[in-house]
Amino acid sequence: MDKSLVTRHGERYRMQETIRAFCAERLADAGETTRLRHAHAQHFLALAQQASPSLLRAEQLDWLARLDAEHDNLVAALRWTIDTDQPTALHLTAALAPYWWLRGRRAEGAHLTGPLTRQLGATAAPDLADEYALCVLTTAFGTPDQTHLRPHLAEVRRVMEARTSAPRQPLLWVLWAVVAGPPADTEATARQYSAMFTADPWSRALRDLSTGVVAVYRGDTVTGETHLRTALSRFRALGERWATIQALADLAPLAERRGDRDHAHELYAEAITLAQELGATEEAADLLNRRAAGHLDHGDLTAAHTDLTQVAILGRQAGAPDWVATAQLGQAELARRTGDLDTARTLCAQALAASPPGAFATEELRCRSQTTLARIELTTGHPETAKRLLTEAFTVAAARGNLPLLATVLAILADLTGDPDLHQATTALTTPAPTPQAASTALTLAAHHLT
């Protein structure tokens, strides 16, 4: 090896840079660069496509490690095909989407696919519609202000609403849900898509997870927990860690809400271990943030501070400003509860600035920033400012059917106005399964005070 033209790095060999540059020049002189770059891209496309289904199965750790080892080659292949072979670039993006999503590389995926998305325009080729959607959605996750992506996202919506069969990449369901948010008509959506979720065991489990998440979002924690438990059982049986984390993350706060903190912390501990195995940085941040919220609710401020500090660290590691902002919001709430309102206001304003309107992925962060700021403004004698902040949060809660957010708005309005009907409506809305009448009454009362 002392006189070799290559050097050894672990189990792999690398050509010395001067030799590599010399060989690249000779290839160019011989007119062979394009042929070999094409062969290189096709080889790593085949690898990514072979790996992609296994990333949602029990063997995912082995395949993640294999893709890690070929990371530089995969990136080089994608960059070259973006410039020279758009269909291959789209296929490679679709195959790599689970890798970026599971491995804490979403910011990297967004950075790599951004140039491709800009090339695509606002019309998907029929034979590449799924690949188009995956590319645009991957870009969207790294784009806080999605104004320039609206035509592309509108095309993705058209593709998703017109589909009659399951996507070739099951993770597309997840990416679309996170960008689009819950459907306005849950029953109609279920009728349209339910049969498509039977394509494979992972998708069948995802159907239960999605149903559970939407039910909790609508305030029905009883139905939600039932479906989330079913999803957890199915994902555990598959040995798929990432989706298991999602089910655990949604079940833990429900256990905490019932007062079963020990069980909640068991669920968090299991999920955090799985996230560490995957290297799923953003999932780890989400779990710690949820656990911190539980600590705050139970007055354990030291534990909340510890978790929130780690959320900020993980957000920076992942290149995810939304998780840094989420940590700032949690720290703002911590400061508010300890009476440091100036610090709380500053942190809240920073979190609000990092979550521009119009993107569902950061909508909850934006609205929670507004409600926390409203509490601060109310405490410091600025009720009109508090009311203005609550108005946007209410508009979002009403449009989305987000009953937990609506309950928060009502509780602050009750403090602001002293209206006993608002206190009663808040109580009715925070039962395990609020009635449609409770939601209707809450909306009417809030609208009366805010409009």
N, C-alpha and C positions, 0 to 999 in steps of 0.2 A: 504493500500500500504506500510505502514512502515515495516511490517514483510513479505512482499511478496518476492517470489523468482524471480520476474521480476520487472523491473523499467519502468516507462512511459516516453517516449520521444515524445511530441506532441500527435498525434493520434495513435502512435505505441508503442509497448511494447518490451523491450529487456530483455533477461535473464542475470542475473549477471554473470560475466566472470567465477568466480570460479564454479558456478553451471553448467554453460555451459560445462566447461572442464570436470567436474565430469560426467555429462550425456553422453558426447562423449566417455569417457572411458567405461562406462557401455554398450553403444551401440557396441563398438568394442569387448568387452568381450563376448557379446551375438551374435556376427557375423552378426549384422544388419546394419553396417555402409554402406556397398555398396548398399543394397536395398534402404535405406532411401536417400542416396545421389542421386541414380538414380531417385527416385520419385521426389526429390527436383528439379533435372535438368529438368525432363519432365514437371513439373508444370510451371517452369519459361520459358521454351521453348514455351509452349502453350500461356503464357501471351505475350511474345515477338511477336509471330506470330499473335496473335489477334491484338496487337497494330500496327504492321508494316504498314498495308494498311492505317490506320487512320492517320499516321504521314505525309501523303501526301494529307491530306484533311483539311477541315475547323476546325475539332475537334482536330487538332494536339496538341494544347497547353494542353488540358486535358490529352491526352495520354502521352505527354512528362513528365508532372508532375507525372503521375502514375509510369512511368518507373524510374524517379528520385527517387521516394520513395522506389523502389525495386532495386536500383542500386547495393547495396552490394550483394544481393541475385543473381542478374543476373551475376555479375562478378564471384562469387563463382561457380555458375553453369557452366559458360564457362570454367573456369580454370580446374574444375574437369573433364569435358567431353573431353577437349583437351588431358588429360592424359589417359582417359579410354574409350572414345566412340567418335571416330573421326566423324562419320556421324552426330551425334547429335550436336557436336561442330560446324560443318559446317552449319547446319540448324540454329543454334542459332546465329552464326556470320551474316548470311544473313538477319535474322530478325532484328538484332540490328544495321545493317549498317545505316539505316536512322536516328536512334537515335543518333549515334555518329556524323553523318554528320551535322545534324541540330542543335545539342545542344552544339557545340563547343568542342566536345570530340574526335576529329579525332586522336590526339596524343595518347589518351588513347586506342582507337580502334586499332591503329597500334601496340601499345605495347602489347595488349592482344592477337592479332592474329598472332604476329610474330612467337611464338613457333609452332602454328598450321601450318603456311605456311611452316616452315622448315621441318615439318613432311610430308607434302603432296607430295613432289617430283614434277616432271615436267610433270605428266600425270593426267588429270582429269577423274574421274570415270564418265561414260556417264550420270548416273542418278543424279549426283551431280555437273554437269559442271557449272551451274550458281552459286552455292554456292562456288565452288572452285574459280571462277573468283572474286566474291565479297570478299572473304578472302584475296586473293593475292593483289587485288587492295587496300583494306583497309590497309594492311601492307605497300604497296608501298608509301602511302601518308606520312608515318612517317619515310621514308628511303631516305634521300637525295642522297646517293650513292647507286644506284640500281644495281650495277654490279652483285652481287650474286643472284639477283632476275630475271636476264635475261631469264633463262630457264622457270621460272614460268610465266613471262609476255609473252613469246613467246607462251606458251600453252594457256594463256588467249586470245591472238590474234587469235589463231586457233579456239578456241571456239566461239569467237564473229563473225569471218568471215564465219564460217560454219553454223551459226544458221539460222533456217527457221521459227522461231516463236518468239514472244515477250518474254522477260525474266519474270520469276515469280516475281522478284523484279525490278520494273521500274527504281529505282535509279541506277541500273547497267549501264544503258545508260550513265548517268552523270559521274560516276566514270571512265568508260572506255574512254570517250571523254577527260577527264582531263589528263589521263595518256598517251593516244595515240596521242592526238592532232587532228587537222582537217584532213580529208581524202585527199589523193593525187588527187583522181578523185571524185569530189563532185557529179557529175551526176550519175556515176555508183553506188556510195554508196547509193544515194537516191533511185535508182531503186531497189536495193537489200533490203533495210530496210524500205522504206516508209510505206508499208502496215502493218508492225509490230508496228508502232506507233499509230495505230488505236485501240489498245487493250482497252484503257480506256481514259477518258477525260484528265487526267494529262499527259499522254504520247502524246496525240494529241497536247496539248499546248507546250510540250517540243519540238516537231518537229519544230514548228515555232521559238521557242527560239534558237534551234541549227542552223537552217537555217540562222537566223539573225546574230548570233555570227560569223558563218563562213563567211558570206558575208562581214561583217565589217573587219574581219581578212584579207580578200582578197582585201580590199580597197573600196568595193562597199557599201558606207554608205547609199545610197538611198534605195537599195533593203533590206539592213540590217535593217534599221529603220522601214520599212513597216512590216517586219516579227516580229520584236521585239515588236511593238505596238500591233499586233495581239496576240502575246504570253502574253503580260501584261494583255490585256483584258480578256483572257481566264483564266489565273491564278487568277486574281482578282475575277472572277465569281465563281471559285472553293473555294475561301477563303483560298488558300494555300499560306502561307507567305514566305516560303523559296524560291520557284521558282519565286514568285513575286519580291523578292529582286533581283534575278539575272537579270530579265528583266529591272527593274529600274536602276540597276547598269550599264547596257550596254547602256541604252537610255540617261542617264544623260550626259556623255561625248559628245554625239552627239549633244545635245542641246547646250552645252557649246561651241562646235566647230562652231555652227551656230551663236554664239554671244548672245544666249538667256540664260544668266546666271541665271536670276530669275527662269526660269522654271527648269533649271538644279538643282538648289538648292532646289526647291520644291521636285523634284524626289529623291534627296539624303536624304532629311529630312524624307520623307515617308519610304524609305528603311531602314534608320537607326532606326526609330521607330519599324519597323517590326523585325529587327535584335535583338533589345533589348528585345522585347516580347519573341522571341524564345530562347534568350541566345546564339545566333549564333555569337560567338566571332570572328571567322575568317571572316565571312561575314562583320561584323562591321569594321574590320581592312581593308578589301578590299575597302569598301565604303569610309572610311576616306582617304585612300591612293589615290583613284581616285579624290576625292574632292581636296586634297592637290595639285595634279598635275594641276588641273584647277586654283587654287590659284597662283601657280608658273607661269603659262602661262600668267596670268593677273597682275603679279607683286605684288600680295598681300602676301609678304613674312612672315608677322607675322601670318596670318591665316594658311599658309602652315606649318609653324613651329609647331603651336598648334596641327594641325591634325596629323602630322608625329610623334610627341611625343606620342600621344595616340595610333597610330598604333604600335609603339614599345612596349608599355605597354600591349596592347591586345595580341600581338604576344607572349610575355613572359607568360601571363596568360594562353594562349591556348597551351603552350608547342610547339609553331610553329616557329622554327628558320628561316624559309623562310620569315615570316612576319617581324621578327626583322630585317633581312637583307634587306627587301624591304624598311623598314623605314630608314635604314642606307643609302640606295641608294638615297632616296628622300632628306635626310639631306645633302648628298654629293652634290646633284644638288643645294640645297639652299646655301651651302657654296661656290660652284663655282660661283654662280651668285652674291655673295657678295664679291668675290675676295679672299676668304680664300682657296687658291688652295691646300695648304698642308693638311688641314683638309679634303677637298673634296677628295683628292687622297687616304688618309687613309681610309675614310669611304667607298669609292668605292671598294678598295681592299678587305675590310672585306665582303662586299656584294658579291663580285665575289667568294671569298673563300667559301662562304656558299651555292653556287649554282654550284655544279660540273656538267660537261657535261654529256649528255646522258639521262636526265630526262625532258620530255616535261613540267611537272608541274613547274619547275624552269628555264626552257629555256629562257623565256622572261626576267626574272630577270637577268640571266647571260648576255644576249645580251645587255640589257639596261645598265648594269654595264660597259660592254666593250665600248659602245658608249660614255658614260659619261667620262670614263677614257681617251678615245681617244681625246675628246674635251680638257681635261686638259693637256694631253701631247702635243697637237698641240699648245695650248696657251703658254706652257712653253718651246717651241722650240725643241720638240722631234717628228718630223713628222714620222720617221720610226717606232717608237714605236706606234704612233697613227695608222699607216697603218696596223701594225701587229694585233692590237686589232680589227680593223674594218674587217679584213679578216674573222675571225671566225663568227662574227655577220652577215656578208654578206652571208657566206656559209649556215647558218641556215635560213636566210630570203629567200634565193633562193630555198632551199630544201623544205621549208614549204609553200612557196607562201605568206609569211607574208609581205604585201605591206607597212603597216605603218612602220615596222622596216626597210624595204628596203629604204623607203624615208628618214629615219633618217641617215642611212649610206651614202646615196647619198649627203645629205646636208653637212655632215662633209667632205666627199671627195671633194666636191666643194670648201669648204674653204681651204682644204689642197692643192689642185692642181691649183685652180684658173680657172678651165675649165668651160667656160660658158655653154657648153652643159649639164654639170651636174646640174647646176642651173635650166636650162629649163626642164630637165628630172624630177627633184624634184617637180617642179610646176605641171607638167602633172600628176605626180603620186599622188598628194594630192588633186586632184579634187574629188567631191563627188562620181563619178563613173568613175574611170580611165579605159581607153581602154586596151585591150590586147596588142596593139601596144606600148602603153606607158610603160607597164610592161616589155615587151620584150626589148625596147630601154634602159630602166633603168638597166636591168640585164646585157646587153652587155657592157654598159659604165662602170659599176662598176667592172665587170670582167676584162675589159681592164686595169683599173688603179690598181687593186689589185693582178693580176696574172702576 
